[in-house]
Amino acid sequence: MTRTSPSLPAPTEPEIPPVRPLHVVSPTAQETDMAAAEQAAAQFLHALGISTDSESLRGTPGRMARAYAEPFSPRPFDLTTFPNDEGYDELVLARSIPLRSVCEHHLLPFVGTAHIDYLPGQRILGLSKLARILEHFACRPQVQERLTKQVADWLQTQLEPKGVGVVI
């Protein structure tokens, strides 16, 4: 005896937009008050007993303010993800990405390298964008453990890959 079952509709894949452009800006970006930063740098040096009256130190508070403002200035960028139409399923890896940030506990610079990878799911992005994402999160006072998690979480949310790996 042969039974027939009612035909079920074929499962449908969710529609994936062909291109997903994102304008990435830091949620904590604030306007820099360079005059106040220079004044604070001068007060800091004076509190440590360093006079800025000499010719060689007169411009130091301004240089300090500019030196700290540069790594703390997030650079907005556009990031576009694309559908994984060709079904890529191999590891995408960017190795030895130069990293620089500032330790949030001492406000001293730290440098290193990062390795970022992902297993593509439904979306992919250009390899160079992995370094831009790292730079985006490294531009504020930071600890490497949080930086590692921020990059991994962001990639997981935006790409929905099968897996993400971040080593700093």
MARMARGU-925705 format. One line per field, with one value per atom (N, C-alpha, C, O): residue number from 1; chain; atom name; z, x, y. Coordinates in steps of 0.1 Angstrom, whole numbers, plus 5000, padded with zeros to 4 digits. Layout:
N
nr: (NUM/...)
kette: (A/...)
atom: (CA/...)
pz: (Z/...)
px: (X/...)
py: (Y/...)
//
This chain:
168
nr: (1/1/1/1/2/2/2/2/3/3/3/3/4/4/4/4/5/5/5/5/6/6/6/6/7/7/7/7/8/8/8/8/9/9/9/9/10/10/10/10/11/11/11/11/12/12/12/12/13/13/13/13/14/14/14/14/15/15/15/15/16/16/16/16/17/17/17/17/18/18/18/18/19/19/19/19/20/20/20/20/21/21/21/21/22/22/22/22/23/23/23/23/24/24/24/24/25/25/25/25/26/26/26/26/27/27/27/27/28/28/28/28/29/29/29/29/30/30/30/30/31/31/31/31/32/32/32/32/33/33/33/33/34/34/34/34/35/35/35/35/36/36/36/36/37/37/37/37/38/38/38/38/39/39/39/39/40/40/40/40/41/41/41/41/42/42/42/42/43/43/43/43/44/44/44/44/45/45/45/45/46/46/46/46/47/47/47/47/48/48/48/48/49/49/49/49/50/50/50/50/51/51/51/51/52/52/52/52/53/53/53/53/54/54/54/54/55/55/55/55/56/56/56/56/57/57/57/57/58/58/58/58/59/59/59/59/60/60/60/60/61/61/61/61/62/62/62/62/63/63/63/63/64/64/64/64/65/65/65/65/66/66/66/66/67/67/67/67/68/68/68/68/69/69/69/69/70/70/70/70/71/71/71/71/72/72/72/72/73/73/73/73/74/74/74/74/75/75/75/75/76/76/76/76/77/77/77/77/78/78/78/78/79/79/79/79/80/80/80/80/81/81/81/81/82/82/82/82/83/83/83/83/84/84/84/84/85/85/85/85/86/86/86/86/87/87/87/87/88/88/88/88/89/89/89/89/90/90/90/90/91/91/91/91/92/92/92/92/93/93/93/93/94/94/94/94/95/95/95/95/96/96/96/96/97/97/97/97/98/98/98/98/99/99/99/99/100/100/100/100/101/101/101/101/102/102/102/102/103/103/103/103/104/104/104/104/105/105/105/105/106/106/106/106/107/107/107/107/108/108/108/108/109/109/109/109/110/110/110/110/111/111/111/111/112/112/112/112/113/113/113/113/114/114/114/114/115/115/115/115/116/116/116/116/117/117/117/117/118/118/118/118/119/119/119/119/120/120/120/120/121/121/121/121/122/122/122/122/123/123/123/123/124/124/124/124/125/125/125/125/126/126/126/126/127/127/127/127/128/128/128/128/129/129/129/129/130/130/130/130/131/131/131/131/132/132/132/132/133/133/133/133/134/134/134/134/135/135/135/135/136/136/136/136/137/137/137/137/138/138/138/138/139/139/139/139/140/140/140/140/141/141/141/141/142/142/142/142/143/143/143/143/144/144/144/144/145/145/145/145/146/146/146/146/147/147/147/147/148/148/148/148/149/149/149/149/150/150/150/150/151/151/151/151/152/152/152/152/153/153/153/153/154/154/154/154/155/155/155/155/156/156/156/156/157/157/157/157/158/158/158/158/159/159/159/159/160/160/160/160/161/161/161/161/162/162/162/162/163/163/163/163/164/164/164/164/165/165/165/165/166/166/166/166/167/167/167/167/168/168/168/168)
kette: (A/A/A/A/A/A/A/A/A/A/A/A/A/A/A/A/A/A/A/A/A/A/A/A/A/A/A/A/A/A/A/A/A/A/A/A/A/A/A/A/A/A/A/A/A/A/A/A/A/A/A/A/A/A/A/A/A/A/A/A/A/A/A/A/A/A/A/A/A/A/A/A/A/A/A/A/A/A/A/A/A/A/A/A/A/A/A/A/A/A/A/A/A/A/A/A/A/A/A/A/A/A/A/A/A/A/A/A/A/A/A/A/A/A/A/A/A/A/A/A/A/A/A/A/A/A/A/A/A/A/A/A/A/A/A/A/A/A/A/A/A/A/A/A/A/A/A/A/A/A/A/A/A/A/A/A/A/A/A/A/A/A/A/A/A/A/A/A/A/A/A/A/A/A/A/A/A/A/A/A/A/A/A/A/A/A/A/A/A/A/A/A/A/A/A/A/A/A/A/A/A/A/A/A/A/A/A/A/A/A/A/A/A/A/A/A/A/A/A/A/A/A/A/A/A/A/A/A/A/A/A/A/A/A/A/A/A/A/A/A/A/A/A/A/A/A/A/A/A/A/A/A/A/A/A/A/A/A/A/A/A/A/A/A/A/A/A/A/A/A/A/A/A/A/A/A/A/A/A/A/A/A/A/A/A/A/A/A/A/A/A/A/A/A/A/A/A/A/A/A/A/A/A/A/A/A/A/A/A/A/A/A/A/A/A/A/A/A/A/A/A/A/A/A/A/A/A/A/A/A/A/A/A/A/A/A/A/A/A/A/A/A/A/A/A/A/A/A/A/A/A/A/A/A/A/A/A/A/A/A/A/A/A/A/A/A/A/A/A/A/A/A/A/A/A/A/A/A/A/A/A/A/A/A/A/A/A/A/A/A/A/A/A/A/A/A/A/A/A/A/A/A/A/A/A/A/A/A/A/A/A/A/A/A/A/A/A/A/A/A/A/A/A/A/A/A/A/A/A/A/A/A/A/A/A/A/A/A/A/A/A/A/A/A/A/A/A/A/A/A/A/A/A/A/A/A/A/A/A/A/A/A/A/A/A/A/A/A/A/A/A/A/A/A/A/A/A/A/A/A/A/A/A/A/A/A/A/A/A/A/A/A/A/A/A/A/A/A/A/A/A/A/A/A/A/A/A/A/A/A/A/A/A/A/A/A/A/A/A/A/A/A/A/A/A/A/A/A/A/A/A/A/A/A/A/A/A/A/A/A/A/A/A/A/A/A/A/A/A/A/A/A/A/A/A/A/A/A/A/A/A/A/A/A/A/A/A/A/A/A/A/A/A/A/A/A/A/A/A/A/A/A/A/A/A/A/A/A/A/A/A/A/A/A/A/A/A/A/A/A/A/A/A/A/A/A/A/A/A/A/A/A/A/A/A/A/A/A/A/A/A/A/A/A/A/A/A/A/A/A/A/A/A/A/A/A/A/A/A/A/A/A/A/A/A/A/A/A/A/A/A/A/A/A/A/A/A/A/A/A/A/A/A/A/A/A/A/A/A/A/A/A)
atom: (N/CA/C/O/N/CA/C/O/N/CA/C/O/N/CA/C/O/N/CA/C/O/N/CA/C/O/N/CA/C/O/N/CA/C/O/N/CA/C/O/N/CA/C/O/N/CA/C/O/N/CA/C/O/N/CA/C/O/N/CA/C/O/N/CA/C/O/N/CA/C/O/N/CA/C/O/N/CA/C/O/N/CA/C/O/N/CA/C/O/N/CA/C/O/N/CA/C/O/N/CA/C/O/N/CA/C/O/N/CA/C/O/N/CA/C/O/N/CA/C/O/N/CA/C/O/N/CA/C/O/N/CA/C/O/N/CA/C/O/N/CA/C/O/N/CA/C/O/N/CA/C/O/N/CA/C/O/N/CA/C/O/N/CA/C/O/N/CA/C/O/N/CA/C/O/N/CA/C/O/N/CA/C/O/N/CA/C/O/N/CA/C/O/N/CA/C/O/N/CA/C/O/N/CA/C/O/N/CA/C/O/N/CA/C/O/N/CA/C/O/N/CA/C/O/N/CA/C/O/N/CA/C/O/N/CA/C/O/N/CA/C/O/N/CA/C/O/N/CA/C/O/N/CA/C/O/N/CA/C/O/N/CA/C/O/N/CA/C/O/N/CA/C/O/N/CA/C/O/N/CA/C/O/N/CA/C/O/N/CA/C/O/N/CA/C/O/N/CA/C/O/N/CA/C/O/N/CA/C/O/N/CA/C/O/N/CA/C/O/N/CA/C/O/N/CA/C/O/N/CA/C/O/N/CA/C/O/N/CA/C/O/N/CA/C/O/N/CA/C/O/N/CA/C/O/N/CA/C/O/N/CA/C/O/N/CA/C/O/N/CA/C/O/N/CA/C/O/N/CA/C/O/N/CA/C/O/N/CA/C/O/N/CA/C/O/N/CA/C/O/N/CA/C/O/N/CA/C/O/N/CA/C/O/N/CA/C/O/N/CA/C/O/N/CA/C/O/N/CA/C/O/N/CA/C/O/N/CA/C/O/N/CA/C/O/N/CA/C/O/N/CA/C/O/N/CA/C/O/N/CA/C/O/N/CA/C/O/N/CA/C/O/N/CA/C/O/N/CA/C/O/N/CA/C/O/N/CA/C/O/N/CA/C/O/N/CA/C/O/N/CA/C/O/N/CA/C/O/N/CA/C/O/N/CA/C/O/N/CA/C/O/N/CA/C/O/N/CA/C/O/N/CA/C/O/N/CA/C/O/N/CA/C/O/N/CA/C/O/N/CA/C/O/N/CA/C/O/N/CA/C/O/N/CA/C/O/N/CA/C/O/N/CA/C/O/N/CA/C/O/N/CA/C/O/N/CA/C/O/N/CA/C/O/N/CA/C/O/N/CA/C/O/N/CA/C/O/N/CA/C/O/N/CA/C/O/N/CA/C/O/N/CA/C/O/N/CA/C/O/N/CA/C/O/N/CA/C/O/N/CA/C/O/N/CA/C/O/N/CA/C/O/N/CA/C/O/N/CA/C/O/N/CA/C/O/N/CA/C/O/N/CA/C/O/N/CA/C/O/N/CA/C/O/N/CA/C/O/N/CA/C/O/N/CA/C/O/N/CA/C/O/N/CA/C/O/N/CA/C/O/N/CA/C/O/N/CA/C/O/N/CA/C/O/N/CA/C/O/N/CA/C/O/N/CA/C/O/N/CA/C/O/N/CA/C/O/N/CA/C/O/N/CA/C/O)
pz: (5000/5000/5000/5008/4991/4990/4996/4993/5005/5010/5004/5001/5002/4998/5009/5015/5010/5021/5013/5002/5020/5014/5011/5020/5000/4997/5006/5007/5011/5019/5010/5001/5014/5006/5008/5020/4998/5000/5010/5009/5018/5027/5020/5010/5024/5018/5026/5038/5019/5026/5028/5020/5039/5041/5031/5027/5026/5016/5022/5032/5015/5019/5010/4998/5016/5007/5000/5006/4987/4980/4986/4985/4991/4997/5010/5010/5020/5033/5037/5043/5033/5037/5051/5055/5058/5072/5073/5068/5079/5082/5097/5106/5099/5112/5119/5114/5130/5139/5153/5157/5161/5175/5182/5181/5190/5198/5209/5214/5213/5224/5219/5226/5205/5200/5205/5205/5210/5215/5208/5203/5208/5203/5212/5224/5206/5214/5216/5207/5229/5233/5234/5245/5224/5224/5233/5240/5235/5244/5258/5266/5262/5275/5278/5288/5267/5268/5270/5278/5263/5264/5278/5284/5283/5297/5307/5317/5306/5315/5315/5325/5303/5301/5308/5315/5307/5314/5329/5336/5334/5348/5353/5364/5345/5349/5350/5360/5340/5341/5353/5360/5355/5367/5380/5389/5381/5393/5396/5407/5385/5386/5389/5389/5390/5392/5380/5380/5368/5355/5350/5347/5349/5345/5329/5323/5324/5309/5305/5294/5313/5310/5300/5293/5299/5290/5275/5272/5267/5252/5247/5239/5253/5248/5253/5247/5264/5270/5268/5272/5263/5261/5253/5257/5243/5234/5238/5232/5249/5253/5256/5252/5264/5267/5254/5253/5244/5231/5224/5218/5224/5218/5225/5219/5238/5246/5242/5240/5242/5239/5225/5223/5215/5201/5201/5194/5208/5208/5214/5209/5224/5230/5221/5221/5215/5208/5196/5192/5189/5177/5178/5171/5188/5189/5195/5194/5201/5206/5197/5201/5185/5175/5166/5157/5168/5159/5145/5143/5135/5121/5116/5113/5113/5107/5094/5086/5090/5077/5073/5081/5060/5054/5053/5048/5057/5056/5049/5053/5038/5030/5031/5029/5035/5035/5023/5017/5018/5006/5009/5018/5001/5003/4999/4989/5005/5002/4991/4994/4980/4969/4964/4959/4965/4960/4970/4967/4982/4992/4998/5001/4999/5005/5019/5027/5021/5035/5041/5050/5035/5040/5049/5048/5059/5068/5061/5052/5065/5060/5072/5083/5069/5080/5076/5066/5085/5084/5095/5107/5092/5103/5105/5096/5117/5120/5116/5110/5120/5118/5129/5141/5125/5135/5144/5139/5157/5166/5175/5180/5177/5188/5195/5188/5207/5215/5228/5229/5237/5250/5261/5262/5271/5282/5291/5294/5294/5301/5316/5322/5321/5335/5337/5348/5328/5329/5319/5319/5308/5297/5290/5285/5290/5282/5270/5270/5259/5247/5248/5255/5241/5240/5225/5218/5221/5207/5206/5216/5195/5193/5179/5170/5178/5166/5169/5180/5159/5160/5148/5138/5151/5140/5141/5152/5130/5130/5119/5108/5122/5112/5114/5125/5103/5104/5094/5083/5097/5087/5081/5088/5068/5063/5065/5064/5067/5068/5056/5044/5058/5046/5041/5030/5049/5044/5045/5053/5036/5036/5036/5032/5038/5037/5032/5033/5027/5022/5033/5044/5030/5039/5046/5058/5039/5045/5056/5065/5056/5066/5079/5089/5080/5094/5101/5113/5095/5101/5105/5116/5097/5100/5112/5120/5113/5125/5138/5148/5137/5148/5152/5164/5142/5145/5151/5160/5147/5152/5167/5174/5171/5186/5194/5206/5188/5195/5197/5205/5192/5192/5205/5206/5215/5228/5239/5236/5250/5261/5263/5263/5264/5262/5270/5274/5272/5276/5265/5258/5263/5252/5253/5243/5265/5266/5261/5254/5265/5260/5245/5237/5240/5226/5218/5207/5223/5216/5215/5204/5226/5226/5218/5211/5218/5210/5195/5188/5190/5176/5173/5163/5181/5178/5178/5170/5188/5189/5178/5172/5173/5162/5149/5142/5147/5135/5135/5125/5147/5149/5146/5139/5151/5149/5134/5129/5128/5115/5103/5094/5105/5094/5097/5087/5109/5113/5107/5100/5110/5104/5112/5122/5107/5114/5126/5135/5126/5137/5135/5124/5146/5146/5155/5166/5152/5160/5161/5150/5173/5174/5184/5196/5180/5189/5189/5178/5201/5202/5210/5213)
px: (5008/5000/5009/5018/5006/5014/5006/4994/5013/5006/5012/5024/5004/5009/5007/4996/5016/5014/5012/5016/5005/5003/5016/5025/5017/5030/5032/5023/5044/5047/5054/5061/5052/5059/5074/5078/5082/5096/5101/5096/5110/5115/5122/5128/5119/5125/5136/5136/5146/5158/5154/5147/5158/5155/5162/5173/5155/5161/5173/5172/5184/5196/5198/5200/5199/5201/5215/5224/5216/5228/5240/5251/5238/5249/5243/5232/5251/5247/5258/5268/5256/5265/5263/5252/5274/5273/5283/5294/5278/5287/5291/5283/5304/5308/5314/5324/5308/5313/5314/5306/5322/5323/5311/5308/5305/5293/5298/5289/5310/5315/5323/5329/5323/5330/5325/5313/5334/5331/5340/5351/5335/5343/5356/5354/5367/5379/5381/5381/5384/5386/5401/5407/5408/5423/5428/5439/5422/5426/5426/5435/5415/5414/5424/5430/5426/5436/5450/5458/5454/5467/5469/5479/5458/5459/5461/5468/5453/5454/5468/5473/5474/5487/5497/5506/5496/5505/5503/5513/5491/5489/5495/5500/5493/5499/5514/5520/5521/5535/5540/5549/5532/5536/5534/5542/5523/5520/5532/5534/5538/5550/5563/5574/5562/5574/5582/5594/5576/5583/5578/5567/5588/5585/5585/5593/5575/5574/5579/5575/5587/5592/5603/5606/5611/5622/5618/5607/5627/5624/5620/5611/5628/5625/5612/5607/5607/5595/5583/5571/5584/5573/5561/5550/5564/5554/5550/5541/5556/5553/5538/5533/5531/5517/5509/5500/5511/5504/5507/5499/5520/5524/5518/5514/5518/5512/5497/5492/5490/5476/5473/5465/5481/5480/5484/5477/5494/5499/5488/5486/5481/5470/5457/5450/5455/5442/5442/5432/5454/5454/5450/5441/5455/5451/5436/5430/5431/5418/5407/5396/5411/5401/5397/5404/5384/5379/5377/5373/5381/5379/5367/5368/5356/5345/5348/5357/5342/5345/5332/5324/5332/5321/5325/5336/5317/5320/5308/5297/5311/5301/5302/5313/5292/5292/5284/5276/5287/5281/5276/5280/5265/5260/5271/5278/5271/5280/5273/5270/5271/5264/5271/5265/5285/5292/5294/5301/5289/5290/5304/5307/5312/5325/5324/5316/5332/5332/5345/5347/5355/5369/5372/5366/5381/5385/5391/5399/5386/5391/5399/5394/5412/5422/5431/5437/5431/5441/5450/5446/5463/5473/5482/5484/5487/5497/5493/5501/5481/5476/5482/5480/5489/5495/5485/5474/5487/5478/5485/5496/5478/5483/5470/5460/5472/5461/5467/5479/5459/5464/5457/5445/5466/5461/5452/5456/5440/5431/5435/5430/5443/5447/5458/5459/5467/5479/5480/5489/5472/5472/5485/5490/5491/5504/5501/5492/5508/5506/5509/5519/5502/5506/5505/5496/5514/5514/5515/5518/5511/5511/5506/5506/5502/5496/5483/5481/5474/5462/5460/5465/5453/5450/5435/5429/5428/5413/5409/5414/5400/5394/5380/5374/5373/5359/5356/5363/5347/5341/5329/5319/5329/5317/5304/5303/5294/5280/5273/5277/5263/5256/5262/5258/5271/5277/5292/5298/5299/5313/5317/5308/5329/5334/5349/5355/5353/5367/5377/5375/5388/5398/5404/5407/5406/5412/5403/5408/5390/5381/5383/5379/5389/5392/5402/5400/5412/5421/5413/5416/5404/5397/5388/5387/5382/5374/5382/5378/5394/5403/5407/5406/5411/5415/5403/5406/5391/5380/5378/5376/5380/5378/5390/5389/5402/5414/5417/5426/5409/5411/5407/5408/5403/5399/5408/5413/5409/5416/5410/5398/5418/5414/5422/5433/5417/5425/5423/5413/5434/5433/5422/5417/5418/5408/5395/5388/5391/5379/5380/5370/5391/5393/5390/5384/5396/5394/5379/5374/5372/5358/5350/5340/5353/5345/5346/5336/5358/5360/5352/5345/5354/5347/5332/5325/5327/5312/5307/5296/5314/5310/5309/5299/5319/5319/5308/5301/5305/5295/5281/5273/5279/5266/5264/5254/5275/5273/5274/5266/5282/5283/5275/5272/5272/5265/5273/5267/5286/5294/5292/5285/5298/5297/5307/5305/5316/5326/5335/5337/5340/5349/5360/5359/5372/5384/5392/5394/5395/5403/5414/5411/5427/5438/5446/5450/5449/5457/5469/5477)
py: (4988/5000/5012/5013/5021/5034/5045/5047/5052/5064/5077/5077/5086/5099/5109/5109/5118/5128/5142/5144/5150/5163/5170/5169/5176/5183/5195/5203/5196/5208/5218/5215/5231/5241/5240/5236/5243/5242/5253/5264/5249/5260/5271/5269/5283/5295/5301/5301/5305/5312/5326/5332/5332/5346/5354/5351/5365/5373/5381/5387/5380/5387/5399/5397/5411/5422/5420/5415/5424/5422/5429/5424/5441/5449/5455/5460/5454/5460/5471/5467/5484/5494/5498/5500/5500/5505/5517/5517/5528/5539/5537/5538/5534/5530/5543/5548/5547/5558/5553/5544/5559/5555/5560/5572/5552/5557/5567/5574/5566/5575/5587/5594/5589/5600/5613/5616/5622/5635/5645/5642/5657/5668/5670/5670/5672/5674/5689/5697/5693/5707/5708/5706/5711/5712/5722/5720/5734/5744/5739/5741/5732/5727/5716/5714/5708/5697/5702/5697/5713/5719/5725/5724/5732/5738/5727/5728/5716/5705/5698/5694/5697/5692/5701/5696/5714/5723/5721/5721/5720/5719/5705/5705/5695/5682/5683/5678/5689/5690/5699/5695/5710/5718/5710/5712/5702/5694/5684/5681/5680/5671/5678/5672/5691/5699/5702/5705/5701/5704/5718/5720/5727/5740/5740/5733/5747/5748/5762/5767/5769/5782/5783/5793/5772/5772/5771/5766/5775/5775/5761/5759/5750/5737/5731/5722/5735/5730/5738/5734/5750/5760/5754/5755/5747/5741/5727/5721/5722/5708/5705/5695/5714/5711/5709/5700/5718/5716/5703/5697/5700/5687/5675/5666/5676/5665/5664/5652/5675/5674/5668/5660/5673/5667/5653/5645/5649/5635/5626/5615/5630/5621/5622/5612/5634/5635/5626/5621/5624/5617/5602/5598/5594/5581/5579/5569/5590/5589/5594/5595/5597/5603/5592/5588/5587/5576/5582/5593/5574/5577/5570/5558/5577/5570/5564/5570/5553/5547/5539/5536/5537/5529/5515/5512/5506/5492/5485/5487/5478/5472/5457/5451/5450/5435/5431/5438/5419/5413/5399/5392/5395/5382/5372/5374/5360/5350/5341/5329/5347/5340/5327/5318/5327/5316/5305/5295/5307/5297/5294/5283/5305/5303/5297/5301/5287/5280/5278/5270/5285/5284/5295/5306/5293/5304/5316/5315/5328/5340/5346/5348/5348/5351/5363/5363/5373/5384/5383/5383/5380/5378/5390/5398/5391/5401/5416/5423/5419/5433/5442/5439/5452/5461/5467/5471/5468/5473/5483/5481/5494/5504/5509/5512/5511/5516/5523/5524/5527/5533/5525/5524/5521/5514/5523/5535/5519/5528/5529/5538/5521/5522/5532/5538/5533/5542/5553/5562/5552/5561/5561/5571/5549/5547/5539/5530/5541/5534/5519/5515/5511/5497/5493/5498/5485/5480/5465/5459/5460/5446/5442/5450/5430/5425/5418/5412/5417/5410/5400/5403/5390/5380/5378/5375/5381/5381/5371/5372/5362/5353/5351/5353/5346/5342/5332/5331/5323/5313/5320/5322/5322/5329/5322/5310/5330/5325/5330/5327/5339/5344/5357/5361/5363/5376/5375/5368/5383/5384/5399/5407/5402/5415/5415/5405/5426/5427/5425/5430/5418/5415/5427/5426/5438/5450/5456/5463/5453/5459/5453/5459/5441/5435/5444/5446/5450/5459/5472/5478/5477/5489/5487/5497/5476/5473/5473/5479/5467/5467/5481/5484/5489/5503/5511/5519/5508/5515/5513/5523/5501/5498/5501/5503/5502/5505/5520/5523/5528/5543/5549/5562/5542/5548/5541/5530/5547/5540/5526/5525/5516/5502/5492/5495/5480/5469/5458/5457/5450/5441/5430/5426/5427/5417/5422/5415/5435/5440/5443/5440/5447/5450/5437/5437/5426/5413/5409/5405/5411/5408/5418/5413/5430/5440/5437/5437/5433/5430/5417/5417/5407/5394/5396/5391/5403/5405/5413/5410/5423/5432/5423/5424/5415/5407/5397/5394/5391/5381/5388/5382/5400/5407/5411/5409/5417/5422/5412/5413/5401/5391/5379/5372/5376/5363/5351/5343/5351/5340/5327/5327/5316/5303/5303/5295/5312/5313/5325/5330/5330/5342/5339/5332/5343/5342/5355/5361/5359/5372/5369/5365/5370/5368/5381/5386/5387/5399/5396/5404)
//
